[in-house]
């Protein structure tokens, strides 16, 4: 088997490769030249095991940026920027990820995003994932042990360069959002986490979804019966129960948070219907016995109406100040660990040669913003996704669900090539409206 040990290696390897805490900077075993694409591909063919073998050989530190040759090689091997910090292997072919999931019995965590995960200027949320989530010691270990990882670009991310005219330039990305889907080995969506979550909240959701995946793997397909002819709990039953329970818990937690931050006029939440006949069945009954069966028809359409009403009442009771106070209640779900803070320092060493008051303030502001994103994404966006699963509304395939998410949740539909950044009714006074195609 191909081995890079024949290269000249200087220094010594780190004894513990995947330490959950920051360690003293070692003398790195650095390559003497850039790696070829063939060499990297041979390691990629071995998956996470190949990545682990590469790390064992070259021992990159988690707290400092590797030399350019090693960093480039690692990012190409992982297919993720800042791979030295996360040490996670990502598939970019869903078929390959599904095959590995079927082989291992693990669910798939499939990231959809604007831009590419292995490039510095991917969309903002995916960059935050690379700093706050993937290098986190607990998350990194959990993902390696319990998930198969995959990412796919939805479309290129809009970029802007601000030229100050004196040699200084500022690069940024505009708009765009990301979402993590939890899929079974067949690629069927089980759940989805929209946008940025704090590390502790993200890990909690990963564990819940992984438990669901394991539960469903032990159940039968639809329409299964026991040897006595009794209908059995099916995979779809378990999926429906999971999302009904999660949606109920989310709305109840939101109401509890409003009470805890001092909102006086709390909305009265209606319980979600436990059984939801199909609209077709209810419609057929209503046609033959219209008066008697009207309550059944209402029940069939009641879940969406009840969930929508609850969410509307909760959102109306939650103003900007209330959102910030609720985020403070969940601040412990958005704490950066030492590995993430080390990555922040290493990527901005010119500004922060070492931790100082400014760095601590930046970390605090980042954590505060993550806490706010966490509660808003959970209560507004994730709750809507739970409802879609209950309604079985375009949730059977990840492609259909992703199209719906980007159009209806993220409001960046494929139908708009400019992602909302250009208005046809606004005058810019720039020749050709500044468009270059």
ZIGIGI-V642349 format. One line per field, one symbol per residue. ss: DSSP state (H for helix, E for strand, L for the rest). psi: psi as a letter, one per 40 degrees, with the letter a starting at -180 (. if undefined). A space follows every 10 residues. Layout:
ss = ???
psi = ???
This chain:
ss = LLLHHHLLLE LLLLLLLLLL LLLLLLLLLE LLLLLLHHHH HHHHLLHHHH HHHHHHHHLL LLLLLLLHHH HHHHHHHHLL LLHHHHLLLL ELLHHHHHHH HHHHLLEEEE EEEELLLLLL LLLHHHHHHH HHHLLLHHHH HHHHHHEEEE EEEEELLEEE EEELLLLLEE EEEELLLLEE EEELLLLLEE EEEELLLLHH HHHHHHHHHH HHHHHHHLLE LLLLELLLLL ELLEHHHHHH HHHHHHHHHH HHHHHHHHHH LLLLLLLLLL LLLLLLLLHH HHHHHHHHLH HHHHHHHHHH LHHHHHHHHH HHHHHHLLLH HHHHHHHHHL HHHLLLLHHH HHHHHHHLLL LLLLLLHHHH HHHHHHHHHH HHHHHHHHHH HHHHHHHHHH HLLLLLLHHH HHHHHHHHHL LLLLLLLLLL LLLLLLLLLL HHHHLLL
psi = ihheeeihhi aiihdhdfhe ihiihihigi ieiiiidddd ddddeeaddd dddddddefi ieeihiiddd ddddddddfh ifddddfhhh iehddddddd dddeeiihhh hhihahdeid giiddddddd ddcdehdddd dddddeihii ihhdiihhih hhheefehih hiiiaiiihh hhiaeeehhd iihhahiidd dddddddddd ddddddeeii iifiiieeeh hihidddddd dddddddddd dddddddddd efhdghihhh iihdhgiidd ddddddddgd ddeddddddd eddddddddd ddddddegad dddddddddf deefhhiddd ddddddefdd dgdihadddd dddddddddd dddddddddd dddddddddd efgfediddd ddddddddde fgieeheefe ehheehhefh hffehh.
